[in-house]
Amino acid sequence: MTDLKAIARGIFRETLAAIDVADCVKSSIVRTGTICRVGDFEFDLRDFSRVHVLAVGKAGAAMAAGLISALPPDVSPTGLLVVPAQPRNNLPGLRTIVAGHPVPNEASFEAARAALEILAVCGADALVFILLSGGGSSLFEKPFFADVGLKEMQELNRVLVTCGAPIDEINAVRKHVSAVKGGRLAAAAPEALKITLGVSDVPPGRESALASGPTLPDPTRISDVLRVARQYGIAAKLTSSLARRIEKGDLPETPKQGDRAFERAHFHLVLGMNQMFHSAHRFAEAGGCVTVCDNSTDDWPLEKARDFLLEQLETLGRQHPGKRVCVIADGEVLSKVTGDGVGGRNSAFVLACVEKIAGRPIAVLSAGTDGIDGNSPAAGAVADGATFERARQAGMDPEDYFRRSDAYNFFSAFEDAVETGPTGNNLRDLRILISAPQL
Protein backbone atom coordinates (compact mmCIF):
# COMPACT_ATOMS: atom_id res chain seq x y z
CA MET A 1 0.00 0.00 0.00
CA THR A 2 1.30 3.46 -0.92
CA ASP A 3 2.48 5.51 2.08
CA LEU A 4 0.42 8.65 1.60
CA LYS A 5 1.99 10.28 4.65
CA ALA A 6 5.43 9.94 3.05
CA ILE A 7 4.15 11.53 -0.15
CA ALA A 8 2.70 14.47 1.80
CA ARG A 9 5.96 14.92 3.72
CA GLY A 10 7.88 14.86 0.45
CA ILE A 11 5.72 17.56 -1.13
CA PHE A 12 6.17 19.78 1.92
CA ARG A 13 9.92 19.20 2.07
CA GLU A 14 10.43 19.88 -1.64
CA THR A 15 8.29 23.00 -1.50
CA LEU A 16 10.47 24.42 1.26
CA ALA A 17 13.66 23.56 -0.63
CA ALA A 18 12.43 25.22 -3.83
CA ILE A 19 11.93 28.65 -2.28
CA ASP A 20 15.24 30.54 -2.10
CA VAL A 21 14.57 33.74 -0.16
CA ALA A 22 17.98 35.33 -0.75
CA ASP A 23 17.81 34.72 -4.49
CA CYS A 24 14.25 36.11 -4.70
CA VAL A 25 15.28 39.30 -2.89
CA LYS A 26 18.34 39.70 -5.11
CA SER A 27 16.32 39.25 -8.30
CA SER A 28 13.67 41.75 -7.12
CA ILE A 29 16.26 44.56 -7.39
CA VAL A 30 17.05 45.21 -11.05
CA ARG A 31 20.25 47.26 -11.18
CA THR A 32 22.14 48.93 -14.02
CA GLY A 33 25.15 50.67 -12.54
CA THR A 34 23.76 52.86 -9.77
CA ILE A 35 20.22 52.92 -11.16
CA CYS A 36 17.94 50.50 -9.32
CA ARG A 37 14.38 49.46 -10.00
CA VAL A 38 12.15 47.70 -7.48
CA GLY A 39 8.80 46.88 -8.99
CA ASP A 40 7.66 50.02 -10.80
CA PHE A 41 9.84 52.37 -8.73
CA GLU A 42 13.27 53.54 -9.90
CA PHE A 43 15.96 55.39 -7.96
CA ASP A 44 19.66 56.29 -8.23
CA LEU A 45 22.01 55.20 -5.46
CA ARG A 46 24.15 58.29 -6.12
CA ASP A 47 21.37 60.43 -4.62
CA PHE A 48 22.04 59.07 -1.14
CA SER A 49 24.93 59.63 1.22
CA ARG A 50 23.87 56.82 3.54
CA VAL A 51 22.17 53.46 3.05
CA HIS A 52 20.60 51.57 5.95
CA VAL A 53 19.03 48.14 6.28
CA LEU A 54 16.45 47.13 8.87
CA ALA A 55 15.78 43.40 8.43
CA VAL A 56 13.12 42.07 10.80
CA GLY A 57 11.58 38.60 10.80
CA LYS A 58 12.19 34.89 10.49
CA ALA A 59 13.55 35.28 6.96
CA GLY A 60 15.58 38.36 7.89
CA ALA A 61 19.05 36.85 7.48
CA ALA A 62 18.35 35.44 4.01
CA MET A 63 16.62 38.65 2.92
CA ALA A 64 19.53 40.80 4.09
CA ALA A 65 22.06 38.55 2.36
CA GLY A 66 20.10 38.79 -0.88
CA LEU A 67 19.84 42.56 -0.66
CA ILE A 68 23.55 43.08 0.05
CA SER A 69 24.49 40.89 -2.92
CA ALA A 70 22.24 42.98 -5.19
CA LEU A 71 23.96 46.27 -4.30
CA PRO A 72 27.22 47.51 -5.88
CA PRO A 73 30.41 46.45 -4.03
CA ASP A 74 31.13 50.05 -3.04
CA VAL A 75 27.78 50.44 -1.25
CA SER A 76 28.14 49.22 2.33
CA PRO A 77 24.80 49.48 4.17
CA THR A 78 24.62 49.61 7.94
CA GLY A 79 21.72 48.75 10.18
CA LEU A 80 20.00 45.95 12.06
CA LEU A 81 19.19 42.28 11.64
CA VAL A 82 16.42 41.21 14.03
CA VAL A 83 15.76 37.46 14.02
CA PRO A 84 14.48 34.74 16.40
CA ALA A 85 17.67 32.64 16.26
CA GLN A 86 21.36 33.36 15.74
CA PRO A 87 22.09 33.25 11.99
CA ARG A 88 24.83 31.01 10.65
CA ASN A 89 26.88 33.95 9.40
CA ASN A 90 27.26 37.55 10.50
CA LEU A 91 26.48 40.10 7.81
CA PRO A 92 28.95 43.00 7.51
CA GLY A 93 27.61 46.32 8.72
CA LEU A 94 24.53 44.86 10.40
CA ARG A 95 24.11 44.54 14.14
CA THR A 96 22.34 41.25 14.91
CA ILE A 97 19.71 41.16 17.66
CA VAL A 98 18.17 37.80 18.56
CA ALA A 99 14.74 38.78 19.86
CA GLY A 100 11.63 37.10 21.25
CA HIS A 101 9.18 34.98 19.32
CA PRO A 102 6.27 34.27 19.64
CA VAL A 103 6.32 36.55 22.69
CA PRO A 104 8.31 39.83 22.67
CA ASN A 105 11.18 40.11 25.12
CA GLU A 106 13.64 42.78 26.21
CA ALA A 107 15.66 42.22 23.03
CA SER A 108 12.52 43.00 21.01
CA PHE A 109 12.33 46.34 22.79
CA GLU A 110 16.04 46.95 22.20
CA ALA A 111 15.61 46.23 18.49
CA ALA A 112 12.84 48.79 18.14
CA ARG A 113 14.78 51.41 20.10
CA ALA A 114 17.84 50.85 17.93
CA ALA A 115 15.80 51.16 14.73
CA LEU A 116 14.18 54.39 15.88
CA GLU A 117 17.62 55.81 16.76
CA ILE A 118 18.82 55.08 13.21
CA LEU A 119 15.72 56.62 11.63
CA ALA A 120 15.82 59.71 13.86
CA VAL A 121 18.83 61.04 11.94
CA CYS A 122 17.67 60.02 8.45
CA GLY A 123 16.84 62.91 6.15
CA ALA A 124 16.29 63.19 2.42
CA ASP A 125 19.82 61.92 1.72
CA ALA A 126 19.10 58.56 3.39
CA LEU A 127 17.94 55.37 1.71
CA VAL A 128 16.43 52.81 4.09
CA PHE A 129 15.66 49.24 3.05
CA ILE A 130 13.14 47.63 5.41
CA LEU A 131 13.06 43.86 4.98
CA LEU A 132 10.00 42.28 6.57
CA SER A 133 8.96 38.69 7.10
CA GLY A 134 6.72 36.79 9.47
CA GLY A 135 7.35 36.99 13.18
CA GLY A 136 8.17 40.69 13.07
CA SER A 137 5.27 41.60 15.33
CA SER A 138 6.92 40.03 18.38
CA LEU A 139 10.57 40.41 17.36
CA PHE A 140 10.28 44.17 17.05
CA GLU A 141 8.28 46.16 19.59
CA LYS A 142 8.11 49.38 21.57
CA PRO A 143 5.04 50.48 23.53
CA PHE A 144 3.50 53.79 22.49
CA PHE A 145 2.80 54.62 26.13
CA ALA A 146 5.65 55.47 28.49
CA ASP A 147 3.96 53.77 31.46
CA VAL A 148 3.62 50.42 29.66
CA GLY A 149 6.49 47.98 30.02
CA LEU A 150 7.58 44.58 28.79
CA LYS A 151 5.38 42.59 31.16
CA GLU A 152 2.25 44.36 29.96
CA MET A 153 3.11 43.89 26.29
CA GLN A 154 3.88 40.21 26.84
CA GLU A 155 0.56 39.73 28.56
CA LEU A 156 -1.30 41.47 25.74
CA ASN A 157 0.50 39.37 23.14
CA ARG A 158 -0.39 36.09 24.87
CA VAL A 159 -4.04 37.10 25.18
CA LEU A 160 -4.26 38.12 21.52
CA VAL A 161 -2.63 35.03 20.01
CA THR A 162 -4.74 32.61 22.08
CA CYS A 163 -8.16 34.31 21.83
CA GLY A 164 -9.09 32.79 18.45
CA ALA A 165 -9.16 36.06 16.51
CA PRO A 166 -7.83 36.22 12.92
CA ILE A 167 -4.52 37.99 12.31
CA ASP A 168 -6.09 41.21 10.96
CA GLU A 169 -8.05 41.67 14.18
CA ILE A 170 -5.07 40.81 16.36
CA ASN A 171 -2.97 43.36 14.50
CA ALA A 172 -5.61 46.08 14.78
CA VAL A 173 -4.98 46.01 18.54
CA ARG A 174 -1.21 45.62 18.26
CA LYS A 175 -0.84 48.59 15.93
CA HIS A 176 -2.69 51.01 18.18
CA VAL A 177 -0.55 50.36 21.25
CA SER A 178 2.84 50.28 19.48
CA ALA A 179 5.35 53.00 18.59
CA VAL A 180 6.67 51.06 15.56
CA LYS A 181 3.67 49.22 14.09
CA GLY A 182 0.85 50.45 11.87
CA GLY A 183 2.98 52.86 9.82
CA ARG A 184 4.71 54.47 12.78
CA LEU A 185 8.15 53.20 11.76
CA ALA A 186 7.79 55.05 8.44
CA ALA A 187 6.66 58.14 10.34
CA ALA A 188 9.95 58.11 12.28
CA ALA A 189 11.82 59.17 9.11
CA PRO A 190 9.31 60.91 6.80
CA GLU A 191 11.95 62.54 4.55
CA ALA A 192 14.04 59.41 3.93
CA LEU A 193 13.39 57.15 0.95
CA LYS A 194 12.03 53.90 2.40
CA ILE A 195 11.93 50.72 0.30
CA THR A 196 10.12 47.87 2.04
CA LEU A 197 10.56 44.35 0.70
CA GLY A 198 8.23 41.68 2.04
CA VAL A 199 8.22 37.91 2.36
CA SER A 200 4.59 37.53 3.25
CA ASP A 201 2.81 35.17 5.63
CA VAL A 202 -0.45 37.12 5.26
CA PRO A 203 -3.18 36.98 2.60
CA PRO A 204 -2.66 38.88 -0.69
CA GLY A 205 -3.95 42.43 -0.50
CA ARG A 206 -3.54 42.55 3.26
CA GLU A 207 0.19 43.27 3.40
CA SER A 208 -0.32 45.82 6.19
CA ALA A 209 -0.72 42.77 8.45
CA LEU A 210 2.85 41.61 7.70
CA ALA A 211 4.86 42.30 10.88
CA SER A 212 1.90 44.57 11.77
CA GLY A 213 2.63 46.94 8.89
CA PRO A 214 5.42 49.17 10.29
CA THR A 215 5.88 51.08 7.01
CA LEU A 216 2.39 50.91 5.46
CA PRO A 217 -0.74 53.01 6.01
CA ASP A 218 -2.95 51.35 8.60
CA PRO A 219 -6.47 50.54 7.34
CA THR A 220 -7.72 49.77 10.86
CA ARG A 221 -9.11 52.32 13.30
CA ILE A 222 -9.71 52.72 17.01
CA SER A 223 -13.30 51.60 16.41
CA ASP A 224 -11.90 48.26 15.16
CA VAL A 225 -9.89 47.88 18.35
CA LEU A 226 -13.02 48.45 20.42
CA ARG A 227 -14.98 45.88 18.42
CA VAL A 228 -12.25 43.24 18.65
CA ALA A 229 -11.74 43.87 22.36
CA ARG A 230 -15.44 43.41 23.09
CA GLN A 231 -15.92 40.41 20.81
CA TYR A 232 -13.07 38.41 22.37
CA GLY A 233 -13.16 39.83 25.90
CA ILE A 234 -9.60 41.13 25.60
CA ALA A 235 -9.72 43.70 28.40
CA ALA A 236 -11.14 41.24 30.92
CA LYS A 237 -8.13 38.98 30.37
CA LEU A 238 -5.59 41.75 31.05
CA THR A 239 -4.37 42.97 34.42
CA SER A 240 -2.45 46.07 33.29
CA SER A 241 -3.37 49.69 32.57
CA LEU A 242 -3.55 48.70 28.90
CA ALA A 243 -6.88 47.03 29.64
CA ARG A 244 -8.52 50.34 30.53
CA ARG A 245 -7.10 52.09 27.47
CA ILE A 246 -8.23 49.33 25.13
CA GLU A 247 -11.65 49.04 26.73
CA LYS A 248 -12.28 52.80 26.44
CA GLY A 249 -10.57 53.32 23.11
CA ASP A 250 -8.18 55.77 24.78
CA LEU A 251 -5.59 55.20 22.07
CA PRO A 252 -3.76 57.30 19.47
CA GLU A 253 -4.86 56.82 15.86
CA THR A 254 -2.32 55.32 13.49
CA PRO A 255 -1.06 57.01 10.27
CA LYS A 256 -3.41 56.58 7.30
CA GLN A 257 -3.16 56.78 3.52
CA GLY A 258 -2.08 60.30 2.53
CA ASP A 259 0.00 60.86 5.63
CA ARG A 260 3.35 62.56 5.07
CA ALA A 261 5.08 59.45 6.41
CA PHE A 262 4.31 57.58 3.17
CA GLU A 263 5.22 60.22 0.57
CA ARG A 264 8.63 58.56 0.10
CA ALA A 265 7.68 55.01 1.07
CA HIS A 266 7.37 52.08 -1.35
CA PHE A 267 6.38 48.46 -0.72
CA HIS A 268 7.23 45.47 -2.91
CA LEU A 269 6.20 41.86 -2.26
CA VAL A 270 9.13 39.53 -2.95
CA LEU A 271 7.54 36.21 -1.98
CA GLY A 272 4.00 35.23 -1.09
CA MET A 273 1.22 32.73 -1.55
CA ASN A 274 1.49 32.34 -5.31
CA GLN A 275 5.11 31.20 -5.27
CA MET A 276 4.40 28.64 -2.55
CA PHE A 277 1.29 27.32 -4.30
CA HIS A 278 3.14 27.02 -7.59
CA SER A 279 5.95 24.96 -6.06
CA ALA A 280 3.67 22.70 -4.02
CA HIS A 281 1.36 22.10 -6.99
CA ARG A 282 4.31 21.21 -9.23
CA PHE A 283 5.73 18.67 -6.77
CA ALA A 284 2.34 17.09 -6.09
CA GLU A 285 1.69 16.64 -9.81
CA ALA A 286 5.20 15.23 -10.26
CA GLY A 287 4.36 12.71 -7.54
CA GLY A 288 1.43 11.40 -9.54
CA CYS A 289 -1.40 13.38 -7.92
CA VAL A 290 -4.21 15.17 -9.73
CA THR A 291 -3.94 18.41 -7.76
CA VAL A 292 -5.97 21.54 -7.05
CA CYS A 293 -5.00 24.54 -4.93
CA ASP A 294 -7.56 26.26 -2.73
CA ASN A 295 -7.00 29.32 -0.54
CA SER A 296 -10.63 29.95 0.40
CA THR A 297 -10.25 28.56 3.94
CA ASP A 298 -7.86 31.28 5.13
CA ASP A 299 -8.93 32.59 8.55
CA TRP A 300 -11.74 30.03 8.78
CA PRO A 301 -12.48 28.25 12.06
CA LEU A 302 -10.49 25.03 12.14
CA GLU A 303 -13.45 22.63 12.03
CA LYS A 304 -15.12 24.47 9.14
CA ALA A 305 -11.87 24.45 7.15
CA ARG A 306 -11.36 20.74 7.87
CA ASP A 307 -14.84 19.76 6.65
CA PHE A 308 -14.58 21.92 3.53
CA LEU A 309 -11.17 20.62 2.46
CA LEU A 310 -12.02 16.97 3.09
CA GLU A 311 -15.17 17.42 1.00
CA GLN A 312 -13.05 19.02 -1.74
CA LEU A 313 -10.75 16.01 -1.65
CA GLU A 314 -13.65 13.55 -1.89
CA THR A 315 -15.21 15.47 -4.80
CA LEU A 316 -11.88 15.57 -6.65
CA GLY A 317 -11.50 11.82 -6.19
CA ARG A 318 -14.95 11.17 -7.68
CA GLN A 319 -14.09 13.39 -10.63
CA HIS A 320 -10.89 11.43 -11.30
CA PRO A 321 -11.59 7.75 -10.61
CA GLY A 322 -8.51 5.57 -10.55
CA LYS A 323 -6.24 8.55 -9.86
CA ARG A 324 -4.47 9.67 -6.70
CA VAL A 325 -5.74 13.18 -5.87
CA CYS A 326 -4.43 16.04 -3.78
CA VAL A 327 -5.86 19.27 -2.39
CA ILE A 328 -3.38 21.95 -1.34
CA ALA A 329 -4.47 24.85 0.86
CA ASP A 330 -2.65 27.69 2.55
CA GLY A 331 -3.15 30.38 5.17
CA GLU A 332 -4.06 30.28 8.83
CA VAL A 333 -6.99 28.53 10.45
CA LEU A 334 -8.49 29.84 13.66
CA SER A 335 -7.67 27.52 16.52
CA LYS A 336 -8.53 28.81 19.94
CA VAL A 337 -6.24 27.58 22.72
CA THR A 338 -8.35 25.72 25.29
CA GLY A 339 -5.68 23.92 27.31
CA ASP A 340 -2.11 24.14 28.50
CA GLY A 341 -0.63 21.50 26.18
CA VAL A 342 2.03 21.74 23.47
CA GLY A 343 1.12 22.43 19.88
CA GLY A 344 -0.24 24.99 17.45
CA ARG A 345 -2.90 25.53 14.81
CA ASN A 346 -1.25 23.20 12.27
CA SER A 347 -1.00 20.11 14.47
CA ALA A 348 -4.45 20.96 15.87
CA PHE A 349 -5.89 20.93 12.34
CA VAL A 350 -4.43 17.48 11.64
CA LEU A 351 -5.63 16.18 15.01
CA ALA A 352 -9.14 17.38 14.20
CA CYS A 353 -8.96 15.29 11.00
CA VAL A 354 -7.88 12.03 12.67
CA GLU A 355 -11.34 10.63 13.43
CA LYS A 356 -12.83 12.03 10.21
CA ILE A 357 -10.37 10.07 8.03
CA ALA A 358 -10.26 6.93 10.20
CA GLY A 359 -10.13 3.79 8.08
CA ARG A 360 -9.97 5.75 4.82
CA PRO A 361 -7.05 5.91 2.32
CA ILE A 362 -6.35 9.57 3.10
CA ALA A 363 -3.38 11.49 4.52
CA VAL A 364 -3.47 15.03 5.89
CA LEU A 365 -0.44 17.23 6.57
CA SER A 366 -0.48 20.77 7.91
CA ALA A 367 2.72 22.66 8.73
CA GLY A 368 4.18 26.14 8.94
CA THR A 369 6.80 27.06 6.36
CA ASP A 370 8.77 28.76 9.14
CA GLY A 371 9.23 25.42 10.90
CA ILE A 372 7.33 26.58 13.99
CA ASP A 373 3.86 25.55 15.15
CA GLY A 374 2.65 27.43 18.20
CA ASN A 375 4.62 26.59 21.33
CA SER A 376 5.92 23.29 19.96
CA PRO A 377 9.31 22.37 18.45
CA ALA A 378 7.57 21.11 15.30
CA ALA A 379 6.29 22.74 12.13
CA GLY A 380 3.09 20.72 12.26
CA ALA A 381 1.94 17.13 11.86
CA VAL A 382 0.76 14.43 9.47
CA ALA A 383 -1.88 11.68 9.88
CA ASP A 384 -3.55 9.02 7.80
CA GLY A 385 -6.50 6.67 7.99
CA ALA A 386 -4.63 4.34 10.38
CA THR A 387 -3.80 7.02 12.97
CA PHE A 388 -7.08 6.72 14.88
CA GLU A 389 -6.72 2.96 15.34
CA ARG A 390 -3.09 3.32 16.41
CA ALA A 391 -4.17 5.86 19.01
CA ARG A 392 -6.98 3.60 20.25
CA GLN A 393 -4.57 0.71 20.70
CA ALA A 394 -2.21 2.99 22.63
CA GLY A 395 -5.04 4.15 24.91
CA MET A 396 -4.89 7.71 23.56
CA ASP A 397 -8.03 9.74 22.90
CA PRO A 398 -7.60 12.31 20.05
CA GLU A 399 -10.50 14.40 21.36
CA ASP A 400 -8.88 14.68 24.78
CA TYR A 401 -5.58 15.81 23.29
CA PHE A 402 -7.42 18.33 21.11
CA ARG A 403 -9.34 19.69 24.10
CA ARG A 404 -6.08 20.15 26.01
CA SER A 405 -4.37 21.85 23.02
CA ASP A 406 -1.76 19.09 23.16
CA ALA A 407 -1.57 18.01 19.52
CA TYR A 408 2.23 17.92 19.43
CA ASN A 409 2.49 15.30 22.19
CA PHE A 410 -0.18 13.22 20.45
CA PHE A 411 1.66 13.11 17.14
CA SER A 412 5.17 12.84 18.55
CA ALA A 413 4.09 9.56 20.18
CA PHE A 414 3.69 8.13 16.67
CA GLU A 415 6.65 9.99 15.12
CA ASP A 416 4.13 11.93 13.03
CA ALA A 417 5.16 15.42 14.15
CA VAL A 418 6.72 17.27 11.21
CA GLU A 419 9.97 18.68 12.57
CA THR A 420 12.20 20.80 10.35
CA GLY A 421 13.81 23.24 12.76
CA PRO A 422 13.73 26.97 11.88
CA THR A 423 13.67 27.22 8.09
CA GLY A 424 14.73 30.85 7.65
CA ASN A 425 11.54 31.32 5.66
CA ASN A 426 8.01 32.31 6.53
CA LEU A 427 5.42 32.28 3.80
CA ARG A 428 2.18 30.69 4.90
CA ASP A 429 0.95 27.54 6.56
CA LEU A 430 0.65 24.73 4.02
CA ARG A 431 -2.00 22.00 4.15
CA ILE A 432 -1.70 18.91 1.94
CA LEU A 433 -4.57 16.41 1.72
CA ILE A 434 -4.03 13.26 -0.38
CA SER A 435 -6.39 10.44 -1.27
CA ALA A 436 -5.61 7.09 -2.86
CA PRO A 437 -7.41 6.27 -6.14
CA GLN A 438 -11.15 5.66 -5.94
CA LEU A 439 -12.38 2.74 -8.01
HELIX and SHEET records of a PDB file:
HELIX    1   1 LEU A    4  ALA A   18  1                                  15    
HELIX    2   2 VAL A   21  SER A   28  1                                   8    
HELIX    3   3 LEU A   45  ASP A   47  5                                   3    
HELIX    4   4 GLY A   60  ALA A   70  1                                  11    
HELIX    5   5 GLU A  106  ALA A  120  1                                  15    
HELIX    6   6 GLY A  136  LEU A  139  1                                   4    
HELIX    7   7 LEU A  150  THR A  162  1                                  13    
HELIX    8   8 ILE A  167  HIS A  176  1                                  10    
HELIX    9   9 ARG A  184  ALA A  187  1                                   4    
HELIX   10  10 GLU A  207  SER A  212  5                                   6    
HELIX   11  11 ILE A  222  TYR A  232  1                                  11    
HELIX   12  12 ALA A  235  LYS A  237  5                                   3    
HELIX   13  13 SER A  241  LYS A  248  1                                   8    
HELIX   14  14 ARG A  260  PHE A  262  5                                   3    
HELIX   15  15 MET A  273  ALA A  286  1                                  14    
HELIX   16  16 LEU A  302  GLN A  319  1                                  18    
HELIX   17  17 ARG A  345  CYS A  353  1                                   9    
HELIX   18  18 THR A  387  GLN A  393  1                                   7    
HELIX   19  19 PRO A  398  ARG A  403  1                                   6    
HELIX   20  20 ALA A  407  SER A  412  1                                   6    
SHEET    1   A 3 ILE A  29  THR A  32  0                                        
SHEET    2   A 3 ILE A  35  VAL A  38 -1                                        
SHEET    3   A 3 PHE A  41  ASP A  44 -1                                        
SHEET    1   B 6 LEU A  94  VAL A  98  0                                        
SHEET    2   B 6 THR A  78  VAL A  83  1                                        
SHEET    3   B 6 ARG A  50  VAL A  56  1                                        
SHEET    4   B 6 ALA A 126  SER A 133  1                                        
SHEET    5   B 6 LEU A 193  VAL A 199  1                                        
SHEET    6   B 6 ALA A 265  LEU A 271  1                                        
SHEET    1   C 6 CYS A 289  ASP A 294  0                                        
SHEET    2   C 6 ARG A 324  ASP A 330  1                                        
SHEET    3   C 6 ASP A 429  SER A 435 -1                                        
SHEET    4   C 6 ILE A 362  GLY A 368 -1                                        
SHEET    5   C 6 GLY A 380  ASP A 384 -1                                        
SHEET    6   C 6 ALA A 417  VAL A 418 -1                                        
END                                                                             
